[in-house]
Amino acid sequence: MKVDWDHLLQAESSPVPLTIIRFYSWERPTVSLGKHQQVEKAVDRLYCQENRIPVVHRPTGGRAVLHADEITYAVVSNDHSLFPLQSISQTYAVIAVALQRSLELMGIEASLCPGLVSQTNSPGSDQQNPCFVTSARHELQCRGRKLAGSAQRRLKRSFLQHGSIPLTVDCGEMGRVLGCSENLLKRNTISLSEAAQRSISFGQTANFLKSGFEQVLSSPLP
């Protein structure tokens, strides 16, 4: 994610239109927190320490994500011809449509969340629910459950959007790491493999995402 931040600074200072879209995975399970989140309110710190699960802050906002068996995407751009940079909501919408098209190519029917759908924290707890318990506007859902999380960071001339799309989900482990109810996660989270009712690999997903973005942006990706 430091690479993504460097790309954002590059786009911010570039005198010419620049768009960089990356897809990547993680060497080991890692928690990323939104840039303003407090560790003690977002994860079970002791469990993470005992199980050697790194906890990092990403440059984008949003809530805690356990990156495990997933594909992460990053979109950086300063190009007004591809993205409506003046509007956070509309920029999210363009990327959401590209993701939705990618899923259609996989044979997955996904919908865009029309507005914030938030689940209540446990009574008496000040723990923040993780990313995949809450769906925000323009985030992707399948059968009423969240399929992709996203968060954005904007500078004066450019933006960075991160997204997490799980290939499979271990709700028990995610709940232990993020201090959240396993049942709450099961009710609100779905993986690509479950949505497609077949196993989907990282490589397959990256190829579909590439095609989806190219079709929606009408621009080839390297």
C-alpha positions as CSV (number, residue, x, y, z in Angstrom):
1,M,0.0,0.0,0.0
2,K,3.0,2.3,0.3
3,V,3.5,1.8,-3.4
4,D,-0.1,3.0,-4.0
5,W,0.6,6.1,-1.9
6,D,3.8,6.8,-3.9
7,H,1.7,6.5,-7.1
8,L,-0.8,9.0,-5.7
9,L,2.0,11.5,-5.1
10,Q,3.3,10.8,-8.6
11,A,-0.2,11.5,-10.1
12,E,-0.6,14.7,-8.0
13,S,2.6,16.2,-9.3
14,S,2.3,14.9,-12.9
15,P,1.8,17.6,-15.6
16,V,0.0,15.0,-17.8
17,P,-2.9,12.7,-17.3
18,L,-1.9,9.6,-15.3
19,T,-3.9,6.5,-14.3
20,I,-2.4,3.5,-12.5
21,I,-4.6,0.4,-11.6
22,R,-3.0,-2.4,-9.7
23,F,-4.2,-5.8,-8.5
24,Y,-2.2,-7.6,-5.8
25,S,-2.4,-10.1,-2.9
26,W,-0.7,-10.4,0.5
27,E,2.2,-12.6,1.6
28,R,0.5,-13.4,4.9
29,P,-2.8,-12.3,6.6
30,T,-2.5,-8.7,7.6
31,V,-4.9,-6.1,9.0
32,S,-5.1,-2.7,7.5
33,L,-6.9,0.1,9.3
34,G,-8.3,3.3,7.9
35,K,-5.9,6.2,8.3
36,H,-7.8,7.7,11.3
37,Q,-8.7,4.4,13.1
38,Q,-7.4,3.6,16.6
39,V,-5.9,0.1,16.9
40,E,-7.5,-0.6,20.2
41,K,-11.0,0.0,18.8
42,A,-10.6,-1.9,15.6
43,V,-8.7,-5.2,16.4
44,D,-8.1,-7.7,19.1
45,R,-4.5,-6.5,19.6
46,L,-3.5,-9.4,21.9
47,Y,-4.8,-12.0,19.4
48,C,-2.9,-10.4,16.6
49,Q,0.3,-10.3,18.6
50,E,0.0,-13.9,19.7
51,N,-0.7,-15.0,16.1
52,R,1.8,-12.7,14.5
53,I,-0.7,-10.9,12.4
54,P,0.6,-7.5,11.4
55,V,-1.6,-4.4,11.8
56,V,-0.9,-1.4,9.6
57,H,-2.6,1.9,8.7
58,R,-3.3,2.4,5.1
59,P,-3.3,5.9,3.4
60,T,-7.0,5.6,2.6
61,G,-10.0,5.9,5.0
62,G,-12.6,3.3,5.9
63,R,-12.6,0.6,8.6
64,A,-10.5,-2.4,9.5
65,V,-10.0,-5.1,6.9
66,L,-8.3,-8.5,7.4
67,H,-6.4,-9.2,4.1
68,A,-6.1,-12.9,3.7
69,D,-7.3,-15.0,0.7
70,E,-8.3,-12.0,-1.4
71,I,-7.5,-9.7,-4.3
72,T,-6.7,-6.1,-3.5
73,Y,-7.2,-3.4,-6.1
74,A,-5.8,0.2,-6.2
75,V,-6.9,2.9,-8.6
76,V,-4.9,6.1,-8.8
77,S,-5.7,8.9,-11.3
78,N,-5.6,12.6,-12.1
79,D,-7.4,12.1,-15.4
80,H,-10.6,14.1,-15.8
81,S,-11.5,12.2,-19.0
82,L,-11.8,8.9,-17.1
83,F,-13.0,9.9,-13.7
84,P,-15.3,12.8,-12.5
85,L,-12.6,14.0,-10.1
86,Q,-14.7,16.8,-8.7
87,S,-17.1,14.4,-7.0
88,I,-16.1,11.7,-4.5
89,S,-19.5,9.9,-5.0
90,Q,-19.3,9.9,-8.8
91,T,-15.7,8.7,-8.7
92,Y,-16.7,5.8,-6.5
93,A,-19.6,5.1,-8.9
94,V,-17.4,4.8,-12.0
95,I,-15.1,2.3,-10.2
96,A,-18.1,0.4,-8.8
97,V,-19.6,0.0,-12.3
98,A,-16.2,-1.3,-13.5
99,L,-16.1,-3.8,-10.7
100,Q,-19.8,-4.8,-11.3
101,R,-18.9,-5.4,-15.0
102,S,-16.0,-7.5,-14.0
103,L,-18.2,-9.6,-11.8
104,E,-20.7,-10.0,-14.7
105,L,-17.9,-11.4,-16.8
106,M,-17.4,-14.0,-14.0
107,G,-21.0,-14.9,-14.1
108,I,-21.8,-13.1,-10.7
109,E,-24.8,-10.9,-10.4
110,A,-23.9,-8.0,-8.1
111,S,-25.8,-4.9,-7.1
112,L,-24.6,-1.5,-6.0
113,C,-25.6,-0.5,-2.4
114,P,-27.9,2.6,-2.7
115,G,-26.8,4.0,0.7
116,L,-25.2,3.3,4.0
117,V,-26.2,0.0,5.6
118,S,-24.7,-0.2,9.0
119,Q,-24.9,-2.9,11.6
120,T,-25.1,-2.0,15.3
121,N,-22.1,-2.8,17.5
122,S,-22.7,-5.2,20.5
123,P,-24.4,-3.5,23.5
124,G,-21.8,-1.9,25.9
125,S,-19.0,-2.2,23.4
126,D,-17.0,0.7,21.9
127,Q,-15.4,-1.6,19.3
128,Q,-15.8,-0.4,15.7
129,N,-17.4,-2.9,13.4
130,P,-15.0,-3.9,10.5
131,C,-15.4,-3.0,6.9
132,F,-17.2,-6.1,5.8
133,V,-20.1,-5.6,8.3
134,T,-21.1,-2.3,6.8
135,S,-22.0,-1.5,3.2
136,A,-21.6,2.1,1.9
137,R,-23.1,3.7,-1.1
138,H,-21.8,2.3,-4.4
139,E,-20.2,-0.7,-2.7
140,L,-20.9,-4.1,-4.3
141,Q,-23.3,-6.6,-2.8
142,C,-24.4,-10.1,-3.8
143,R,-27.6,-11.6,-2.4
144,G,-27.7,-8.7,0.1
145,R,-24.2,-9.4,1.5
146,K,-21.1,-7.3,1.0
147,L,-18.7,-8.6,-1.7
148,A,-16.1,-5.7,-1.9
149,G,-14.9,-3.1,0.5
150,S,-13.5,0.2,-0.7
151,A,-11.9,3.4,0.7
152,Q,-10.6,6.6,-0.9
153,R,-8.0,9.3,-0.3
154,R,-8.1,12.5,-2.3
155,L,-5.5,15.2,-2.9
156,K,-6.0,18.5,-4.8
157,R,-5.6,17.0,-8.3
158,S,-5.8,13.2,-7.9
159,F,-7.2,10.3,-5.9
160,L,-6.4,6.9,-4.6
161,Q,-9.0,4.2,-4.1
162,H,-8.3,0.9,-2.4
163,G,-10.6,-2.1,-2.5
164,S,-10.6,-5.6,-1.0
165,I,-12.4,-8.5,-2.7
166,P,-12.2,-11.8,-0.8
167,L,-11.8,-14.9,-2.8
168,T,-12.8,-17.0,0.3
169,V,-13.7,-15.8,3.8
170,D,-13.0,-17.4,7.2
171,C,-15.6,-15.5,9.3
172,G,-14.4,-17.2,12.5
173,E,-10.8,-16.0,12.1
174,M,-11.9,-12.6,10.8
175,G,-14.1,-12.2,13.9
176,R,-11.4,-13.2,16.3
177,V,-8.9,-10.8,14.7
178,L,-11.2,-7.8,14.4
179,G,-13.1,-8.4,17.7
180,C,-16.4,-9.0,15.9
181,S,-19.2,-11.6,16.0
182,E,-18.7,-14.5,13.6
183,N,-22.5,-14.6,13.0
184,L,-22.6,-10.9,12.2
185,L,-19.9,-11.4,9.6
186,K,-21.7,-14.4,8.1
187,R,-24.9,-12.4,7.7
188,N,-23.2,-9.5,6.0
189,T,-20.2,-10.9,4.1
190,I,-19.8,-13.0,1.0
191,S,-16.8,-14.2,-0.9
192,L,-16.2,-14.4,-4.7
193,S,-16.1,-18.2,-4.6
194,E,-19.4,-18.4,-2.6
195,A,-21.1,-15.8,-4.9
196,A,-19.9,-17.8,-8.0
197,Q,-20.6,-21.2,-6.4
198,R,-17.2,-22.3,-7.7
199,S,-13.5,-21.8,-6.8
200,I,-12.1,-18.6,-8.4
201,S,-8.3,-18.0,-8.3
202,F,-6.4,-14.7,-7.9
203,G,-5.2,-14.9,-11.5
204,Q,-8.7,-15.4,-12.9
205,T,-10.0,-12.6,-10.9
206,A,-7.2,-10.2,-11.9
207,N,-7.9,-10.9,-15.6
208,F,-11.7,-10.3,-15.2
209,L,-11.0,-7.1,-13.3
210,K,-8.7,-5.9,-16.0
211,S,-11.3,-6.6,-18.7
212,G,-14.1,-4.9,-16.6
213,F,-12.1,-1.7,-16.1
214,E,-11.0,-1.6,-19.8
215,Q,-14.6,-1.9,-20.9
216,V,-16.0,0.7,-18.6
217,L,-13.2,3.2,-19.0
218,S,-12.9,2.5,-22.8
219,S,-9.1,2.4,-22.2
220,P,-6.6,-0.4,-22.3
221,L,-4.7,-1.3,-19.2
222,P,-1.0,-2.3,-19.3
